[in-house]
């Protein structure tokens, strides 16, 4: 087997591992010790009534109160003392699903939603309701840049529900499947646990809660427990709710699943996932502090509450953060993340140039040895042991390592995987424009210019470096294979690989001009 074929097979292996990694990269639930599960949590059987999973329908005729702060706009409704809009100005998103409400207050086991009276006092909104058993009071205090503190008081003999059963919205309507793939639920007690996999239909958590959070791909709503939440109900929302919400978004964009069916790429944006809601059950008082934040390590870490653990990239997390640091450094200079990606590609190519140069030299020597290898293969075709001995002797005589062509790829694998994760999940690339038709580096190239150009350059590179006609199939297959895979990748990743291929062609030219013997 020639070195060129070995290199191609190694590259295919790298790509295969990459996509296995991407499938496995969705955050997994953190294992909880068995005794903690038994003591603190009770999982409700998955066979539950459809009514239990339905999201509350809030009447539309309630009064609304608009709270406009520097970083957020919150619209409250007198019906349920609920949040109708929770808008993050910097990113132009509303985390509340269309026509739904969050933080609805109601009496436990009573379907009727309370209609409150209200008073606005400085940075606070006070909701009150005269109940037969005593006054119900609910106070929003807007003392956070990115959220508020909320306290509800019920009479001593009553239990209450504070509902986020509608869940968080799909904010990336142009990339719905990839957004849904990152919907997760986290609970922080002694440590941060991703409990998403435990939510079959309904999951009840009754342990000590420091905070819990609902997130989509780029944004997270964090609810800090300031008093005792007796039970936290977590729900997997019905699929029809997702479809209704998507229909209210941009319906001119091709659905991810149809994209994959048309272009034959089953690896990226794998059909999305599920949305989740929550309900807090308490006695006469529930007090929480609520934050709406981007899923951004640096911003989450500054709160020193372990929020940043929801961004964990596993073993490659530290490498991803270093890569993102470099992207942000380059962006500070160039003011364009597209050019920052290109500069990073130049840095990586320069860093690995000695290894790549050795690979090119090894490839060329293997090509020169092809006639001798053919003679040995023909002479010892019936004696595999002798054939291997003679081939190894030939390699030793001409100082050729047949596996050296794979080394640069293997060394770069951790960086490539971390880069893949960084470009797909980092909010910095959300709606970040490059030039001309590339208006969002987190989405695919709408006209497929980058992946097709990348394939053309790979084909040219292969034709230049390959002399053995028996490798013609691999020369044609590899570029087509990679183009199909890269079609639906984010244009940021496409741009990186496009730039890297240009540099590889230049590298071949420089190396050959220096003379290969």
C-alpha positions in Angstrom: 0.0 0.0 0.0 1.5 3.3 -1.0 2.1 6.2 1.4 -0.5 8.3 -0.5 -3.2 5.7 0.1 -2.2 5.4 3.8 -2.4 9.2 4.1 -5.9 9.2 2.5 -7.1 6.4 4.7 -5.7 8.2 7.8 -7.6 11.4 6.7 -10.8 9.4 6.3 -10.3 8.0 9.8 -9.8 11.5 11.1 -13.0 12.7 9.5 -14.9 9.6 10.9 -13.6 10.2 14.4 -14.5 13.9 14.0 -18.2 13.1 13.4 -18.3 10.4 16.1 -16.9 13.1 18.4 -19.6 15.6 17.3 -22.3 13.0 18.0 -20.8 12.3 21.4 -20.0 16.0 22.2 -23.5 16.9 23.3 -23.1 17.4 27.1 -24.0 14.2 29.0 -25.5 13.9 32.4 -23.0 14.0 35.2 -23.2 10.7 37.0 -24.7 11.0 40.5 -23.8 8.7 43.3 -26.5 6.0 43.7 -27.3 7.0 47.3 -27.9 10.6 46.3 -30.3 9.5 43.6 -32.2 7.4 46.0 -32.3 10.1 48.7 -32.9 13.2 46.6 -34.7 12.4 43.5 -37.8 10.5 42.4 -38.4 9.8 38.7 -42.0 9.9 37.7 -43.0 7.0 35.5 -42.9 7.9 31.8 -46.5 7.0 31.2 -48.2 10.3 32.1 -51.3 12.0 30.8 -51.0 14.5 28.0 -52.7 17.1 30.2 -49.7 16.9 32.6 -47.3 17.8 29.8 -49.4 20.6 28.3 -48.1 24.2 28.7 -50.4 26.6 30.5 -52.6 28.8 28.3 -52.5 32.3 29.7 -55.3 34.7 28.8 -54.2 37.5 26.5 -56.3 40.3 28.2 -54.1 40.9 31.2 -52.4 44.2 31.8 -48.7 44.5 30.8 -45.9 46.3 32.5 -42.7 47.1 30.5 -39.4 47.3 32.5 -36.6 48.6 30.3 -33.1 48.4 31.6 -29.7 48.9 30.1 -29.2 45.3 29.0 -32.6 43.7 29.1 -36.3 44.5 28.5 -38.8 42.6 30.6 -42.6 42.7 29.9 -44.7 41.4 32.8 -48.4 40.4 32.7 -50.9 40.7 35.5 -52.2 37.2 34.6 -50.1 34.9 36.8 -47.7 37.8 37.6 -45.8 36.3 34.7 -43.0 37.2 32.3 -44.3 37.8 28.8 -41.0 39.0 27.3 -37.5 38.5 28.5 -35.4 40.3 25.9 -31.6 40.4 25.8 -30.7 43.6 23.9 -27.1 42.8 22.9 -28.1 39.7 21.1 -31.6 40.7 20.0 -33.4 37.6 21.4 -36.4 36.9 23.5 -36.0 33.8 25.6 -39.7 33.4 26.2 -41.4 31.3 23.4 -43.9 33.2 21.2 -47.4 33.5 22.8 -46.1 31.8 26.0 -45.3 33.0 29.5 -42.7 32.2 32.1 -42.7 32.5 36.0 -46.5 32.0 36.2 -47.7 31.8 39.7 -50.7 29.6 40.7 -52.0 27.6 43.6 -50.6 24.0 43.5 -53.0 21.5 41.9 -55.3 24.3 40.8 -55.4 24.9 37.0 -56.8 28.5 37.3 -54.1 31.1 36.9 -54.3 34.0 39.4 -55.1 37.5 38.1 -53.1 40.0 40.1 -53.4 43.7 40.9 -50.1 45.4 40.7 -48.1 48.5 41.8 -44.8 49.8 40.2 -42.4 51.2 42.8 -39.0 52.3 41.5 -37.2 49.2 40.3 -39.8 46.8 41.7 -43.2 45.6 40.5 -45.5 44.3 43.3 -48.3 42.0 42.4 -51.1 41.3 45.0 -54.2 39.1 45.1 -56.8 38.8 47.8 -57.5 35.1 48.4 -60.0 33.6 50.8 -57.2 32.3 53.0 -55.1 35.5 52.9 -53.2 37.8 50.6 -50.9 36.4 47.9 -48.0 38.7 47.1 -45.4 38.5 44.3 -42.5 41.0 44.0 -40.1 41.4 41.1 -37.0 43.5 42.0 -34.9 44.5 39.0 -31.5 44.7 40.8 -29.4 42.7 38.2 -28.0 43.9 34.9 -29.2 40.7 33.3 -32.2 39.6 35.3 -34.2 40.1 38.5 -35.0 38.8 41.9 -38.4 37.3 42.4 -40.2 36.5 45.7 -43.7 35.0 46.1 -45.6 34.8 49.4 -48.7 32.6 49.9 -50.7 32.2 53.1 -49.3 29.6 55.5 -51.7 26.8 54.7 -51.3 27.0 50.9 -48.7 25.5 48.5 -47.7 27.3 45.3 -46.3 26.6 41.9 -44.0 28.9 40.0 -44.0 27.7 36.4 -41.5 27.8 33.6 -43.3 25.0 31.9 -43.1 26.8 28.5 -39.4 26.4 28.5 -36.9 28.6 26.6 -37.4 29.6 23.0 -35.7 28.4 19.8 -33.7 31.6 19.1 -31.8 30.3 16.0 -34.8 29.9 13.6 -32.5 29.6 10.6 -30.7 26.7 12.3 -33.5 25.1 14.3 -32.1 21.6 14.4 -28.7 22.6 15.7 -30.3 24.9 18.2 -32.5 22.1 19.5 -29.6 19.7 19.8 -28.1 21.9 22.5 -31.3 22.2 24.7 -30.3 21.0 28.1 -31.3 21.2 31.8 -28.8 21.6 34.6 -29.1 21.4 38.4 -26.4 22.6 40.8 -26.5 21.0 44.2 -23.1 19.9 45.4 -21.9 19.9 41.8 -23.4 20.8 38.4 -25.4 17.9 36.9 -26.8 17.7 33.4 -30.1 15.9 34.1 -31.5 16.1 30.5 -31.2 12.4 29.9 -33.3 11.7 33.0 -36.3 13.6 31.7 -38.3 11.0 29.8 -41.6 12.8 30.2 -41.5 14.2 33.7 -38.7 14.1 36.2 -39.0 15.2 39.9 -36.0 16.5 41.8 -36.5 17.0 45.5 -32.9 17.5 46.7 -31.1 20.7 47.8 -30.9 23.0 44.8 -28.4 25.9 44.6 -29.5 26.7 41.0 -31.0 25.2 38.0 -30.9 26.3 34.4 -32.6 25.8 31.0 -30.5 26.4 27.9 -30.5 26.4 24.2 -27.5 26.5 21.9 -26.3 30.1 22.7 -28.4 31.3 25.7 -29.2 30.1 29.2 -31.8 31.2 31.8 -30.4 30.5 35.3 -32.7 30.3 38.4 -30.8 30.7 41.7 -32.7 29.3 44.7 -32.7 31.8 47.5 -35.3 29.9 49.7 -36.4 26.3 49.9 -37.8 24.9 46.6 -39.5 21.7 47.8 -39.7 20.0 44.4 -38.6 20.8 40.9 -40.8 19.3 38.2 -38.9 19.0 34.9 -40.8 18.3 31.6 -40.0 17.2 28.1 -42.2 19.3 26.0 -44.4 17.9 23.2 -43.0 18.0 19.7 -46.0 19.9 18.4 -45.1 22.8 20.6 -41.7 23.0 18.9 -43.3 22.9 15.5 -45.8 25.7 16.4 -42.9 27.9 17.6 -40.8 27.2 14.5 -43.8 28.1 12.3 -43.8 31.5 13.8 -40.1 32.0 12.9 -38.5 32.2 9.4 -40.4 29.6 7.4 -38.5 30.5 4.2 -35.5 28.6 5.4 -35.0 25.0 4.5 -35.4 22.7 7.4 -32.3 21.0 8.6 -33.6 17.5 8.0 -34.6 18.4 4.4 -31.2 19.9 3.9 -29.5 16.6 4.8 -31.8 14.6 2.7 -31.1 16.7 -0.4 -27.4 17.0 0.0 -26.7 13.6 1.5 -24.9 14.7 4.6 -26.1 12.8 7.6 -23.5 14.0 10.0 -24.1 17.6 10.9 -27.3 19.1 12.4 -28.7 15.7 13.2 -32.4 16.4 13.4 -32.3 18.4 16.6 -33.6 17.3 20.0 -36.2 18.3 22.6 -37.3 21.3 24.5 -37.7 21.3 28.3 -39.8 23.1 30.9 -39.8 23.3 34.7 -42.1 24.0 37.6 -41.0 25.0 41.2 -43.2 23.7 44.0 -43.0 25.4 47.4 -44.9 26.2 50.5 -45.7 29.7 51.5 -42.5 31.3 50.1 -40.4 30.9 47.0 -37.5 33.3 46.4 -35.3 33.1 43.3 -32.7 35.2 41.5 -33.0 35.0 37.7 -30.4 35.6 35.1 -30.5 35.5 31.3 -27.0 35.1 29.9 -25.1 34.0 26.8 -23.5 30.6 26.9 -20.0 32.2 27.0 -17.4 30.8 29.4 -15.8 34.2 30.3 -19.1 35.8 31.2 -20.5 32.8 33.1 -17.3 32.3 35.1 -17.3 35.8 36.5 -20.3 35.0 38.7 -18.2 32.4 40.6 -21.3 30.1 40.9 -20.0 27.3 38.6 -22.3 28.5 35.7 -19.3 28.1 33.3 -19.5 24.3 33.7 -22.4 24.2 31.3 -19.9 25.1 28.6 -17.6 22.2 29.4 -16.1 20.6 26.2 -14.7 17.6 28.0 -11.0 16.8 27.7 -10.7 19.3 24.8 -12.4 22.1 26.7 -9.1 23.8 27.7 -7.8 23.6 24.1 -11.1 25.1 22.8 -10.8 28.0 25.2 -7.2 28.7 24.1 -8.4 28.7 20.5 -11.3 31.0 21.3 -8.8 33.3 23.1 -6.7 33.5 20.0 -9.8 34.2 17.8 -10.8 37.0 20.1 -7.2 38.4 20.1 -7.2 38.4 16.3 -10.6 39.9 16.2 -9.5 42.8 18.4 -6.9 43.5 15.7 -8.9 42.8 12.5 -12.5 43.5 13.7 -13.8 40.6 11.6 -14.1 37.0 12.8 -13.7 35.7 9.2 -10.3 37.2 8.9 -9.5 36.0 12.4 -10.2 32.4 11.3 -8.0 32.9 8.3 -5.2 34.2 10.5 -5.6 31.3 12.8 -5.3 28.9 9.9 -2.0 30.6 8.9 -0.8 30.2 12.5 -1.6 26.5 12.6 0.0 25.9 9.2 3.1 27.7 10.3 3.2 25.8 13.6 3.1 22.4 11.8 5.1 23.4 8.7 8.2 21.3 9.8 6.0 18.2 10.1 4.1 18.9 6.9 7.3 19.4 5.0 8.6 16.1 6.2 5.3 14.5 5.1 5.6 16.0 1.6 9.2 14.8 1.4 8.2 11.4 2.5 5.4 11.3 -0.1 7.8 12.2 -2.9 10.3 9.6 -1.8 7.6 7.0 -1.8 6.6 8.0 -5.3 10.2 7.6 -6.5 10.3 4.1 -4.9 7.1 3.0 -6.6 9.0 1.2 -9.5 11.2 -0.7 -7.0 8.2 -1.6 -4.9 6.4 -3.0 -7.9 9.4 -5.2 -8.7 9.5 -6.5 -5.2 5.8 -7.1 -5.1 5.9 -9.0 -8.4 9.0 -11.1 -7.4 7.6 -12.1 -4.0 3.9 -12.1 -4.6 3.6 -15.7 -3.3 5.7 -15.1 -0.2 4.2 -12.4 2.0 6.8 -12.8 4.7 9.7 -12.3 2.3 7.8 -9.4 0.6 7.5 -7.6 3.9 11.2 -8.1 4.7 12.3 -6.8 1.3 10.0 -3.8 1.5 11.3 -2.8 5.0 14.9 -3.3 3.7 14.1 -0.9 0.8 12.6 1.7 3.1 15.6 1.4 5.4 18.1 1.7 2.5 16.5 4.9 1.2 15.7 6.2 4.8 11.9 6.3 4.2 9.3 5.9 6.9 6.1 4.8 5.2 4.0 6.0 8.1 5.5 9.5 8.4 2.8 10.9 6.1 0.2 10.2 8.8 2.1 11.9 11.7 1.1 15.5 10.9 -2.6 14.5 10.7 -2.5 12.6 14.0 -0.7 15.4 15.8 -3.2 17.9 14.6 -6.3 15.8 15.5 -6.8 17.3 19.0 -6.5 20.8 17.7 -8.9 20.1 14.8 -11.5 18.5 17.1 -11.3 21.5 19.5 -11.5 23.9 16.6 -14.6 22.1 15.3 -16.3 22.4 18.7 -15.3 26.0 19.1 -16.6 27.2 15.7 -19.9 25.3 16.1 -20.8 26.3 19.7 -19.1 29.7 20.4 -21.6 32.6 20.5 -18.9 34.9 19.1 -19.6 33.5 15.6 -23.4 33.8 15.9 -24.5 36.3 13.2 -20.9 37.3 12.7 -20.4 38.5 9.1 -17.4 37.8 6.9 -17.6 39.3 3.4 -20.1 39.5 0.6 -22.6 36.6 0.8 -21.2 35.2 4.1 -23.3 37.1 6.6 -23.3 34.6 9.5 -20.2 32.4 10.2 -22.3 30.1 12.4 -24.5 29.0 9.4 -23.5 27.1 6.3 -22.3 28.9 3.1 -25.7 29.5 1.4 -24.2 29.1 -2.1 -21.7 26.4 -1.2 -18.9 28.4 -2.7 -16.4 27.7 0.1 -16.8 23.8 0.3 -16.8 23.4 -3.5 -13.7 25.7 -3.8 -12.1 23.7 -1.0 -12.8 20.5 -3.0 -11.4 21.9 -6.2 -8.1 22.9 -4.4 -7.8 19.5 -2.8 -8.2 17.9 -6.3 -5.5 20.2 -7.7 -3.2 19.3 -4.8 -3.8 15.6 -5.2 -3.2 15.8 -9.0 0.1 17.6 -8.4 1.4 15.2 -5.8 0.2 11.9 -7.2 2.1 10.1 -10.0 0.7 6.5 -9.5 -2.2 6.0 -11.9 -3.6 3.3 -9.6 -4.4 6.1 -7.1 -6.7 8.0 -9.5 -9.8 6.8 -7.8 -8.6 8.0 -4.5 -7.6 11.3 -6.0 -11.1 11.9 -7.3 -13.0 10.4 -4.4 -11.4 12.2 -1.5 -12.3 15.8 -2.6 -15.9 14.8 -3.5 -16.2 12.9 -0.2 -15.0 16.0 1.8 -17.2 18.4 -0.1 -20.3 16.4 0.7 -19.4 16.3 4.4 -18.6 20.0 4.6 -21.6 21.3 2.7 -23.7 21.9 5.8 -20.9 22.8 8.2 -20.8 26.4 9.6 -19.2 28.7 7.1 -16.6 29.5 9.7 -15.3 26.0 9.7 -15.6 25.9 5.9 -13.5 29.1 5.7 -10.8 27.6 8.0 -10.5 24.5 5.8 -10.6 26.6 2.6 -7.7 28.8 3.9 -5.8 25.8 5.1 -6.0 24.1 1.7 -4.7 27.3 0.0 -1.8 27.3 2.4 -1.2 23.6 1.7 -0.9 24.2 -2.0 1.6 27.1 -1.2 3.5 24.7 1.1 3.9 22.1 -1.6 5.2 24.8 -4.0 7.7 26.2 -1.4 8.9 22.7 -0.4 9.5 21.7 -4.0 11.2 24.9 -4.9 13.6 24.1 -2.0 14.4 20.8 -3.7 13.3 17.4 -2.7 15.9 14.6 -3.0 
